[in-house]
Amino acid sequence: MNPHPRTPAGPNEIEIERSRIREIRSRLPEAARQLDGVLPRLVSLAVAESAFTSFTYSLALAYNEAEAYTLAEVRRRVDDTVRIQDGVTASLGAWQDAEAASTVRTA
């Protein structure tokens, strides 16, 4: 943590707010857990029909395709969340290491 916060000197300078990034990163596992909870709920849904007509059969097929697509999308979102978390963790470490390496210290 920087004991002497400062504002950027100009429009071409930015300041990395590691504390805010850490907060966002800390929320990502909860977002992934919520997505994980969706998968069993989707799988447990079913189309129940005792006497299929050509119309209900086509609806059942369409439902199965929509379900497969939705499951794939949810899994992709979970994977994306994990990748984002890993990337944010790597960026935080790199910025912290760069700031530590560029700090002038007395011997």
C-alpha positions as CSV (number, residue, x, y, z in Angstrom):
1,M,0.0,0.0,0.0
2,N,1.4,3.4,-0.9
3,P,1.7,5.6,2.2
4,H,1.9,8.7,0.1
5,P,-0.9,8.6,-2.4
6,R,-0.7,11.1,-5.3
7,T,-2.8,12.1,-8.2
8,P,-1.6,11.5,-11.8
9,A,0.6,14.3,-13.1
10,G,-1.0,14.5,-16.5
11,P,-3.4,12.9,-19.0
12,N,-0.9,10.3,-20.1
13,E,-0.2,9.0,-16.6
14,I,-2.4,6.5,-14.8
15,E,-2.4,5.1,-11.3
16,I,-3.2,1.5,-10.7
17,E,-5.6,1.1,-7.8
18,R,-4.6,-2.4,-6.6
19,S,-7.0,-2.3,-3.7
20,R,-10.0,-1.9,-6.0
21,I,-8.7,-4.6,-8.4
22,R,-8.2,-7.0,-5.4
23,E,-11.8,-6.3,-4.4
24,I,-13.1,-7.1,-7.8
25,R,-10.9,-10.3,-7.9
26,S,-12.3,-11.4,-4.5
27,R,-15.8,-11.3,-5.9
28,L,-15.1,-13.5,-8.9
29,P,-15.3,-16.8,-7.1
30,E,-18.8,-16.0,-5.9
31,A,-19.8,-15.2,-9.4
32,A,-18.5,-18.5,-10.6
33,R,-20.2,-20.3,-7.7
34,Q,-23.5,-18.8,-8.8
35,L,-22.9,-20.0,-12.4
36,D,-22.0,-23.5,-11.1
37,G,-25.4,-23.6,-9.3
38,V,-27.2,-23.0,-12.6
39,L,-25.9,-26.2,-14.2
40,P,-27.6,-28.8,-12.0
41,R,-30.9,-26.8,-12.2
42,L,-30.8,-26.8,-16.0
43,V,-30.0,-30.5,-16.1
44,S,-32.9,-31.3,-13.7
45,L,-35.4,-29.6,-16.0
46,A,-37.2,-32.0,-18.3
47,V,-39.8,-32.1,-21.0
48,A,-42.5,-34.6,-19.9
49,E,-45.1,-35.7,-22.4
50,S,-46.9,-39.0,-22.3
51,A,-48.4,-38.9,-25.8
52,F,-46.2,-37.1,-28.2
53,T,-47.8,-35.5,-31.2
54,S,-45.6,-34.2,-34.1
55,F,-46.0,-30.7,-32.6
56,T,-44.9,-31.6,-29.1
57,Y,-42.1,-33.9,-30.4
58,S,-40.6,-30.9,-32.4
59,L,-40.9,-28.8,-29.2
60,A,-39.1,-31.5,-27.2
61,L,-36.3,-31.6,-29.8
62,A,-36.0,-27.8,-29.8
63,Y,-35.9,-27.8,-26.0
64,N,-33.1,-30.3,-26.0
65,E,-31.1,-28.2,-28.4
66,A,-31.7,-25.0,-26.4
67,E,-30.7,-26.8,-23.2
68,A,-27.5,-28.1,-24.7
69,Y,-26.6,-24.6,-26.0
70,T,-27.4,-23.0,-22.6
71,L,-25.3,-25.6,-20.7
72,A,-22.4,-24.9,-23.0
73,E,-22.7,-21.2,-22.6
74,V,-22.9,-21.4,-18.8
75,R,-19.8,-23.6,-18.7
76,R,-18.0,-21.1,-21.0
77,R,-18.9,-18.3,-18.6
78,V,-17.6,-20.3,-15.6
79,D,-14.3,-20.9,-17.5
80,D,-14.1,-17.2,-18.5
81,T,-14.5,-16.2,-14.8
82,V,-11.7,-18.4,-13.8
83,R,-9.5,-17.1,-16.6
84,I,-10.2,-13.5,-15.6
85,Q,-9.4,-14.2,-12.0
86,D,-6.1,-15.8,-13.0
87,G,-5.3,-12.8,-15.2
88,V,-6.2,-10.3,-12.5
89,T,-4.0,-12.1,-10.0
90,A,-1.1,-12.1,-12.4
91,S,-1.5,-8.4,-13.2
92,L,-1.7,-7.5,-9.5
93,G,1.5,-9.4,-8.8
94,A,3.3,-7.9,-11.8
95,W,2.3,-4.3,-10.9
96,Q,3.3,-4.8,-7.3
97,D,6.7,-6.3,-8.3
98,A,7.3,-3.5,-10.8
99,E,6.5,-0.9,-8.1
100,A,8.8,-2.6,-5.6
101,A,11.6,-2.9,-8.1
102,S,11.3,0.8,-9.1
103,T,11.3,2.1,-5.5
104,V,14.4,3.9,-4.5
105,R,15.9,2.6,-1.2
106,T,18.9,3.5,0.9
107,A,21.5,0.8,1.4
